[in-house]
Amino acid sequence: MTSADGSPTVVPDIPYVRRGEGERRATYFELFFDLVYVFAVTQLSHHLVGELTWAGAAQTAFLLLAVYWAWNYTTWMANWFDPEVAAVRLVLVFVMLASLLMAVAIPDAFGDHALLFAASYCALQVVRNGFVVAVTPAGAFNHNFRLILIWSMASVPLWIAGAVAHGGARWAWWLAALALDLAGPLVRYWVPGMGRSPVADWAIDPGHFAERFQLFVIIVLGESIVITGATASGSGLDGPVIAALVCAFVSTVALWWLYFGQVAGAAARRIAADDLPGRTGRDAYTYLHLPIVAGVLLSAVGDELVLAHPGDPLGWAGALVALGGPALYLLGLVAFGRRVGRPQPWTRPAAVLLLAAAVAPASRADGLLVAALTAALLAALVVADRRYAATVA
């Protein structure tokens, strides 16, 4: 079997695998599948808003990593396997159900619903990877997924042990489990006696792969609009609330523009021209999209805090969220752009430094003022980006 550019690939020619030449797009089922993760991101936002402490932030960050990792692995699998085939679709339906159960458990994932969260996560990882091993013939592709399956199964005891433990012991088990999962792609799923998965075997469809991660960014940005709209609707819609809503909307549009204006398209083209697209996909999307997603999530929480009390001082926690979200997002964009060979303008790291320096004064300022200044800064970055793009074109 050959890849989209006609080069040989280790992906087997079996009925479950995507077929056809040329550009592939996300299927309707993949868009339907993502709806579960819209709910999951909303749950994460509500979890952080409800417990805006260092402990709550640590829990939300951990849960976000697990949710993103579940979606990310499924995206890699669906880049090769066709969701229009009934057997593949049924597996993805199971993953979708397990993801829903995982999302439902988020509010009390570190409490009474720890086992539901951990068991759902483990089930979707093992069943999905086990299916690929079961239906593919012996060869390089099957060997790669056997390595991935072994790594997925190795973390299961750690997840379950953490679910039945309490307090610090739960954190210890779960951090070890998540660290094991996150390390897999970096060490190419090395297993004693079986070797590693060669990066050259990670042949992906560049257009489809990039599109799926772009859609996930859209999911998180969309959740930002939903949460701000719902908060504004329940806050009386007086003048300050409407002004805060406008600021939140401008910030969300600017975040979208900063990602999709230049770097998103350049990244897809870079992967398409890469000799090892799987390695670039791993670095640029699997890992470097994490700060981008987390930044949007934090920004949405900051907008919600301002909308709820636009005339009140933000306080340290509110300022860290409201300004840390855009800063983390911009850092992610800079790292992402660098990895795909699209250097970012100096204005982006400069804005990160400015946002970091503004946290202390922002903690004592009214939320509406902070939101307005943040929206103005992000809008200015969009203008600066367009000028930068014109100079390097």
C-alpha positions as CSV (number, residue, x, y, z in Angstrom):
1,M,0.0,0.0,0.0
2,T,1.2,3.6,-0.7
3,S,0.7,6.8,1.1
4,A,-1.1,9.9,-0.3
5,D,2.0,11.1,-2.0
6,G,2.6,7.7,-3.6
7,S,5.5,6.5,-1.3
8,P,5.5,3.0,0.2
9,T,3.9,2.6,3.6
10,V,3.7,-0.1,6.2
11,V,-0.1,0.4,6.6
12,P,-1.6,-2.9,5.5
13,D,-4.0,-3.1,2.6
14,I,-7.1,-4.4,4.5
15,P,-10.8,-3.5,4.3
16,Y,-10.6,-1.5,7.6
17,V,-8.0,1.0,6.3
18,R,-8.8,4.3,4.6
19,R,-8.5,4.0,0.8
20,G,-8.3,6.4,-2.1
21,E,-5.8,9.0,-3.4
22,G,-5.7,12.7,-2.9
23,E,-6.7,14.9,0.1
24,R,-8.8,13.2,2.8
25,R,-11.1,15.2,5.0
26,A,-12.6,14.5,8.4
27,T,-15.7,12.3,8.2
28,Y,-19.1,13.2,9.6
29,F,-18.6,10.5,12.2
30,E,-15.4,12.0,13.4
31,L,-17.2,15.3,13.8
32,F,-20.0,13.5,15.7
33,F,-17.3,11.8,17.9
34,D,-15.9,15.1,18.9
35,L,-19.1,16.2,20.5
36,V,-18.3,14.1,23.5
37,Y,-15.1,16.1,23.9
38,V,-17.0,19.4,23.7
39,F,-18.8,18.2,26.8
40,A,-15.5,17.0,28.4
41,V,-13.9,20.5,27.9
42,T,-17.0,22.1,29.4
43,Q,-16.7,19.8,32.4
44,L,-13.1,20.8,32.8
45,S,-13.9,24.5,32.7
46,H,-16.6,24.1,35.3
47,H,-14.3,22.1,37.5
48,L,-11.7,24.8,37.6
49,V,-14.3,27.6,38.1
50,G,-15.7,25.7,41.0
51,E,-12.4,25.2,42.7
52,L,-10.1,28.1,41.7
53,T,-7.2,27.0,44.0
54,W,-3.8,25.6,43.4
55,A,-5.2,22.1,44.2
56,G,-8.1,22.7,41.8
57,A,-5.8,23.9,39.0
58,A,-3.5,20.9,39.5
59,Q,-6.5,18.5,39.2
60,T,-7.9,20.3,36.1
61,A,-4.5,20.2,34.4
62,F,-4.1,16.5,35.2
63,L,-7.6,15.7,33.9
64,L,-7.1,17.8,30.8
65,L,-4.0,15.8,30.0
66,A,-5.8,12.5,30.3
67,V,-8.8,13.7,28.2
68,Y,-6.6,15.1,25.5
69,W,-4.5,12.0,25.5
70,A,-7.5,9.8,24.9
71,W,-8.7,12.0,22.0
72,N,-5.2,12.2,20.6
73,Y,-4.6,8.5,20.4
74,T,-8.0,8.0,18.8
75,T,-7.1,10.6,16.2
76,W,-3.9,8.8,15.3
77,M,-5.9,5.5,14.9
78,A,-8.6,7.1,12.8
79,N,-5.9,8.7,10.5
80,W,-5.3,5.1,9.2
81,F,-8.6,3.3,9.9
82,D,-11.8,4.3,8.1
83,P,-14.7,5.3,10.3
84,E,-17.1,4.5,7.4
85,V,-16.3,0.8,7.9
86,A,-18.8,-0.7,10.3
87,A,-16.3,-2.6,12.5
88,V,-14.1,0.5,12.9
89,R,-17.2,2.7,13.6
90,L,-18.4,0.3,16.3
91,V,-15.0,0.5,18.0
92,L,-15.1,4.3,17.9
93,V,-18.7,4.2,19.3
94,F,-17.3,2.2,22.2
95,V,-14.5,4.8,22.6
96,M,-17.1,7.5,22.4
97,L,-19.2,5.9,25.2
98,A,-16.1,5.4,27.4
99,S,-15.1,9.0,26.8
100,L,-18.6,10.1,27.8
101,L,-18.3,8.2,31.1
102,M,-14.9,9.7,31.6
103,A,-16.3,13.2,31.1
104,V,-19.2,12.6,33.4
105,A,-16.8,11.6,36.1
106,I,-14.6,14.7,35.8
107,P,-16.3,16.8,38.6
108,D,-15.6,14.2,41.2
109,A,-12.7,12.4,39.5
110,F,-10.5,12.9,42.5
111,G,-13.3,11.8,44.8
112,D,-16.1,9.2,44.6
113,H,-15.9,8.8,40.8
114,A,-12.2,8.1,40.6
115,L,-12.7,4.5,39.6
116,L,-15.2,5.4,36.8
117,F,-12.8,8.0,35.4
118,A,-9.8,5.7,35.5
119,A,-11.6,2.6,34.3
120,S,-13.2,4.4,31.3
121,Y,-9.8,5.9,30.3
122,C,-8.1,2.5,30.5
123,A,-10.9,0.7,28.6
124,L,-10.9,3.0,25.7
125,Q,-7.1,2.9,25.3
126,V,-6.8,-0.9,25.6
127,V,-9.9,-1.8,23.4
128,R,-9.0,0.6,20.6
129,N,-5.4,-0.5,20.4
130,G,-6.4,-4.1,20.9
131,F,-8.7,-3.9,17.9
132,V,-5.9,-2.7,15.7
133,V,-3.7,-5.6,16.8
134,A,-6.5,-8.1,16.2
135,V,-7.4,-7.1,12.7
136,T,-4.0,-6.3,11.1
137,P,-1.8,-9.1,9.7
138,A,1.7,-9.8,11.0
139,G,4.1,-7.2,9.8
140,A,5.6,-3.8,10.8
141,F,2.3,-2.1,11.4
142,N,1.0,-4.8,13.6
143,H,4.3,-4.9,15.5
144,N,4.1,-1.1,16.1
145,F,0.6,-1.4,17.6
146,R,1.5,-4.4,19.7
147,L,4.1,-2.2,21.3
148,I,1.5,0.6,21.8
149,L,-0.9,-2.0,23.3
150,I,1.7,-3.2,25.7
151,W,2.4,0.4,26.9
152,S,-1.4,1.0,27.3
153,M,-1.8,-2.2,29.3
154,A,1.2,-1.4,31.5
155,S,-0.4,1.8,32.8
156,V,-3.7,0.1,33.6
157,P,-2.6,-1.2,37.1
158,L,-1.3,2.2,38.0
159,W,-4.6,3.9,37.0
160,I,-6.7,1.4,38.9
161,A,-4.4,1.5,42.0
162,G,-4.7,5.3,42.0
163,A,-8.5,5.1,41.7
164,V,-8.8,2.9,44.9
165,A,-6.2,4.9,46.8
166,H,-6.8,8.2,48.6
167,G,-5.1,11.6,49.0
168,G,-1.5,11.7,48.2
169,A,-1.3,8.1,47.3
170,R,-3.8,8.6,44.5
171,W,-1.7,11.4,43.1
172,A,1.4,9.3,43.2
173,W,-0.2,6.4,41.3
174,W,-1.9,8.6,38.8
175,L,1.1,10.7,38.1
176,A,3.1,7.6,37.4
177,A,0.3,6.3,35.1
178,L,0.0,9.5,33.1
179,A,3.8,9.9,32.9
180,L,4.1,6.4,31.5
181,D,1.4,7.2,28.9
182,L,3.0,10.5,27.9
183,A,6.4,9.0,27.6
184,G,5.4,6.3,25.1
185,P,5.7,8.3,21.9
186,L,8.9,9.9,23.0
187,V,10.7,6.6,23.5
188,R,8.9,5.1,20.5
189,Y,7.2,2.5,22.7
190,W,10.4,0.6,23.5
191,V,9.8,-2.9,24.9
192,P,12.6,-5.2,26.0
193,G,13.1,-7.9,23.5
194,M,10.8,-6.3,20.9
195,G,12.6,-3.0,20.2
196,R,11.1,0.3,19.3
197,S,8.6,1.6,16.7
198,P,10.5,3.2,13.9
199,V,9.5,6.8,13.3
200,A,9.6,6.1,9.5
201,D,6.6,3.7,10.0
202,W,4.4,6.5,11.3
203,A,3.1,7.4,7.9
204,I,0.1,9.8,8.4
205,D,-2.1,11.6,6.0
206,P,-0.9,15.2,6.6
207,G,-4.0,17.1,5.6
208,H,-6.4,14.9,7.6
209,F,-4.1,14.7,10.6
210,A,-3.7,18.5,10.8
211,E,-7.4,19.1,10.2
212,R,-8.3,16.9,13.2
213,F,-6.1,18.8,15.6
214,Q,-7.4,22.1,14.1
215,L,-10.9,21.0,14.8
216,F,-10.0,20.2,18.4
217,V,-8.8,23.8,18.8
218,I,-12.1,24.9,17.3
219,I,-13.8,22.7,20.0
220,V,-12.1,24.5,22.8
221,L,-12.6,27.9,21.3
222,G,-16.3,27.0,20.8
223,E,-16.6,26.0,24.4
224,S,-15.2,29.4,25.3
225,I,-18.0,31.1,23.4
226,V,-20.6,28.8,25.0
227,I,-19.4,29.4,28.5
228,T,-19.2,33.2,28.1
229,G,-22.6,33.4,26.5
230,A,-24.2,31.3,29.1
231,T,-22.6,33.2,31.9
232,A,-23.6,36.6,30.4
233,S,-27.1,35.4,30.0
234,G,-27.4,34.5,33.6
235,S,-25.7,37.7,34.9
236,G,-28.4,40.2,34.1
237,L,-27.1,41.6,30.8
238,D,-26.5,45.1,32.2
239,G,-23.9,47.5,30.7
240,P,-20.8,46.1,32.3
241,V,-21.8,42.5,31.5
242,I,-22.4,43.3,27.9
243,A,-19.1,45.1,27.7
244,A,-17.3,42.1,29.3
245,L,-19.0,39.8,26.8
246,V,-17.8,41.9,23.9
247,C,-14.3,41.8,25.3
248,A,-14.5,38.0,25.7
249,F,-15.7,37.6,22.1
250,V,-12.9,39.8,20.7
251,S,-10.3,37.8,22.6
252,T,-11.7,34.5,21.4
253,V,-11.8,35.8,17.8
254,A,-8.2,37.0,18.2
255,L,-7.1,33.6,19.6
256,W,-8.7,31.9,16.6
257,W,-7.0,34.3,14.1
258,L,-3.6,34.0,15.7
259,Y,-3.7,30.2,15.1
260,F,-5.6,29.9,11.8
261,G,-4.3,33.1,10.2
262,Q,-0.8,31.8,9.4
263,V,0.6,29.0,11.4
264,A,-2.1,26.3,10.9
265,G,-1.9,26.2,7.1
266,A,1.9,26.4,7.2
267,A,2.0,23.4,9.6
268,A,-0.1,21.2,7.3
269,R,2.2,22.0,4.3
270,R,5.3,21.4,6.4
271,I,4.1,17.9,7.4
272,A,3.2,17.1,3.8
273,A,6.7,17.9,2.7
274,D,8.4,16.1,5.6
275,D,10.4,12.9,5.1
276,L,9.3,11.8,8.5
277,P,5.8,13.2,8.9
278,G,5.0,11.0,11.9
279,R,7.8,12.5,13.9
280,T,6.7,16.1,13.1
281,G,3.1,15.1,13.8
282,R,4.1,13.7,17.2
283,D,6.1,16.8,18.2
284,A,3.9,19.6,16.7
285,Y,0.5,18.1,17.4
286,T,0.6,15.4,20.0
287,Y,2.7,17.4,22.4
288,L,2.9,21.1,21.4
289,H,-0.9,21.5,21.0
290,L,-1.3,20.8,24.7
291,P,-0.3,24.4,25.8
292,I,-2.5,25.8,23.0
293,V,-5.5,23.9,24.2
294,A,-4.8,24.6,27.9
295,G,-4.4,28.3,27.1
296,V,-7.8,28.5,25.5
297,L,-9.4,26.7,28.4
298,L,-7.8,29.0,31.0
299,S,-8.9,32.0,28.9
300,A,-12.5,30.8,28.9
301,V,-12.4,30.4,32.7
302,G,-11.0,34.0,33.0
303,D,-13.7,35.3,30.8
304,E,-16.3,33.6,33.0
305,L,-14.9,35.1,36.1
306,V,-15.0,38.6,34.7
307,L,-18.6,38.2,33.3
308,A,-19.8,37.0,36.7
309,H,-18.4,40.1,38.5
310,P,-17.1,42.6,36.0
311,G,-16.8,45.4,38.5
312,D,-14.9,43.5,41.2
313,P,-11.1,43.1,41.5
314,L,-9.9,39.9,40.0
315,G,-7.7,38.8,42.8
316,W,-4.5,36.7,42.4
317,A,-6.3,33.6,41.2
318,G,-8.5,35.4,38.7
319,A,-5.5,37.4,37.3
320,L,-3.4,34.3,36.9
321,V,-6.2,32.6,35.0
322,A,-7.3,35.6,32.9
323,L,-3.7,36.5,31.8
324,G,-2.0,33.2,32.1
325,G,-4.4,31.6,29.6
326,P,-3.5,33.9,26.7
327,A,0.2,33.8,27.7
328,L,0.2,30.0,27.7
329,Y,-1.6,30.0,24.4
330,L,1.0,32.3,22.8
331,L,3.8,30.2,24.1
332,G,2.3,27.1,22.6
333,L,1.9,28.9,19.2
334,V,5.6,30.0,19.3
335,A,6.8,26.5,20.0
336,F,4.4,25.0,17.5
337,G,5.5,27.5,14.8
338,R,9.1,26.9,15.5
339,R,8.7,23.1,15.2
340,V,7.0,23.3,11.8
341,G,9.5,25.8,10.4
342,R,7.3,28.8,10.7
343,P,9.2,31.3,12.9
344,Q,6.8,33.5,14.9
345,P,7.1,37.3,15.1
346,W,8.8,38.8,18.1
347,T,5.6,40.4,19.2
348,R,4.2,37.1,20.5
349,P,7.0,36.3,23.1
350,A,7.0,40.0,24.0
351,A,3.3,39.8,24.7
352,V,3.9,36.8,26.9
353,L,6.3,38.8,29.0
354,L,3.9,41.7,29.2
355,L,1.0,39.4,30.3
356,A,3.2,37.9,33.0
357,A,4.3,41.3,34.3
358,A,0.7,42.5,34.4
359,V,-0.5,39.7,36.8
360,A,0.3,41.6,40.0
361,P,-1.4,44.9,39.0
362,A,-4.3,43.0,37.4
363,S,-5.0,41.2,40.6
364,R,-6.0,44.6,42.1
365,A,-7.9,45.9,39.0
366,D,-11.5,45.5,38.0
367,G,-12.1,42.4,35.9
368,L,-13.7,44.4,33.1
369,L,-10.6,46.7,32.7
370,V,-8.3,43.6,32.6
371,A,-10.5,42.0,30.0
372,A,-10.6,45.1,27.8
373,L,-6.8,45.5,27.9
374,T,-6.3,41.8,27.2
375,A,-8.6,41.9,24.2
376,A,-6.8,45.0,22.9
377,L,-3.5,43.3,23.2
378,L,-4.6,40.2,21.4
379,A,-6.2,42.3,18.7
380,A,-3.0,44.2,18.3
381,L,-1.1,41.0,17.9
382,V,-3.4,40.0,15.0
383,V,-2.6,43.3,13.3
384,A,1.1,42.8,13.9
385,D,0.9,39.3,12.5
386,R,-0.6,40.5,9.3
387,R,2.2,43.0,8.9
388,Y,4.8,40.4,9.7
389,A,3.3,38.0,7.1
390,A,3.4,40.7,4.5
391,T,7.1,41.3,5.1
392,V,8.2,37.7,4.9
393,A,5.9,36.8,2.0
